[in-house]
Amino acid sequence: MPVRPQALTVALLLCGAAATTIASAAPPAQAVESVMRTEPRLSWPTRAPRFRAAEYAATGLFVGGLLAKDLLVPQKKGFRWTGGVLFDDAVRDRLRADTPEGRRTADDISDVLNYGLLAYPTLVDAGLVAGAYHRSPEVALQMSLINGQSYALTGLVTTVVKRLGRRARPYTQECAEPGSPDCNENVANESFFSGHAAVAFTGAGLICAHHRKLPLYGGGAADRIACGAALAAAGASAALRVVADKHHTTDVLLGAAVGLASGYVLPTLLHYDYDDEPYAPLADGEVPPDVSPTVGVMPSAGPGYLGVQFGGGF
């Protein structure tokens, strides 16, 4: 998937939007005071496991598989299967853009959303928010490692399935039409499954997983909105692949499922699978509540008896 100039544009816009949101979250006096301090505003949750040695090894294998993909799964020409299944053709008839210009526009917008979701979990959430604003390189590092693991897994699975499946892209049915898309077989047989959908939903899943347990935007509604907006952007990017006639609906649905499994389910199982409330740091000057057990003794008397009672809070 070639990098386009729009990717840099959307990354800069996302950084600017996040910086504006963060800056407006604290009153000016608190903002000035926070600059004078050096201690982190956020720490890694005590019950969340850090990136393990086995995960470093697994991520290395994923990256190695991507680098050696041409040796492991050579790219071949020709189609192993063509056409739609289930509801593919019906959805294509309704969603496919009518003109080549419309399909190219849908393709470009999908690229922008895709690269934005690819960059956001690491560039904005880990680097700008956790690292710079919250002054917590540890949290930024853990998030970045988790992100890298998920993206590497998504990339490897997507590449292997595409090269083994060799499904014809839907636009190949109109290759002879004037103004039709490029029908080069090196890319025309990579319909199954959608790499854009997989990457977009990996990014959205990572955003949701991180914001569910880390109050990156202060906790509460702001972090829930970040998750919802990411899922909406991923859904739009995936749907536009059908509008652009680059993928069948089943390609997009499977790509979304793979992305969510890699971006949300995997980090949740490995790092965020604990049952307490979402982690929130103490406010400036706040003292942790005293949760130590207390025991009390008091006299007790009644008709026909005299004694003591024990009570306590735990």
Residue, then its C-alpha position, 0 to 999 in steps of 0.5 A: m500500500p504506497v504512502r501518499p502525501q495525504a498521510l502526512t497531512v492527516a497526521l499533522l492535522l491529528c497532532g494539531a487537534a490532539a494538542t488543542t484538546i489537551a491544552s484546553a483540558a487544564p486551566p492556564a494556572q495549572a498548565v503553567e504549574s505543570v510545566m515547572r514539574t517533572e514528575p509523570r502525570l500518568s503511570w502504567p497501571t500496576r495490574a497491567p503486565r508490561f511487554r514481555a520477552a515472549e512478545y518481543a520474540a513474537t513481534g520479531l517473528f512477525v516483522g521478519g515474516l513481513l521482510a521475508k514474505d517474498l521467500l515465504v509466500p511468493q507473489k503469483k499472477g492469475f486468479r484463484w477465484t473470482g466474483g462475489v459470494l453471499f451478498d457481495d454483488a448486491v452491495r456492489d451494485r448499490l455502493r460502487a461509484d458510477t464514474p472512474e473519478g468517483r471511484r478514485t476519490a473514494d480510494d483517496i479518502s480511504d487512504v487518508l483515513n487509513y494512514g491517519l488510523l495507522a499513525y494515531p495510536t503511536l504518533v498522537d496517543a503514545g508520543l504526543v499525549a502519553g510521552a509529551y503531555h503526561r510526561s510518561p515515557e514508560v507509558a509511551l514505550q509500552m503503548s508503542l510496543i503494543n501498537g507495533q506488535s499488533y500492526a506487525l501481526t496484521g500486516l503478516v496475516t494480511t500479506v499471507v492470506k492475500r497471496l494465497g487467496r489470489r481473489a480477483r478485485p471486483y473492478t476486474q470485471e470492467c477491465a475492458e471499459p474505457g477509463s477503467p482502473d489498472c488491471n495489473e495482475n500483481v495487484a488485481n488478485e489481492s482482493f481477499f481480504s482488505g488490507h485497508a480495513a484490517v489496518a484501519f480497524t487495528g488502529a481503531g482497536l488499539i485506540c479503544a484498548h488504550h483509552r479503556k484503561l488509560p485516561l489519556y484524555g482525562g478519562g470518562a467521555a473524552d476517552r470514550i469519544a476517542c474510541g467511537a470516533a476511531l471506529a467510525a473512521a475505520g468503518a468509513s475507510a472500509a466502506l469506501r473500499v467497496v465504493a472505490d470497487k477495490h474490494h468486495t464486502t466480504d473482503v472488507l468484513l473479514g479485514a475488519a474482523v482481523g483488525l479488531a482481533s489484532g488491535y483490540v482483542l490481543p492487547t486486551l488479553l495480554h495487557y488490559d484484562y483485569d476487572d478493576e475500574p479504568y485506571a485514573p491518576l491522583a489529582d495534584g495534591e490528592v492523598p490516596p484514601d486509607v484502605s487499611p483494615t480497621v478493627g474495633v471493640m465495644p462493650s455489649a450488654g442486654p437482659g441476662y448477658l454482659g460481653v463485648q462486640f468486635g467490629g471492623g471494616f476491610 
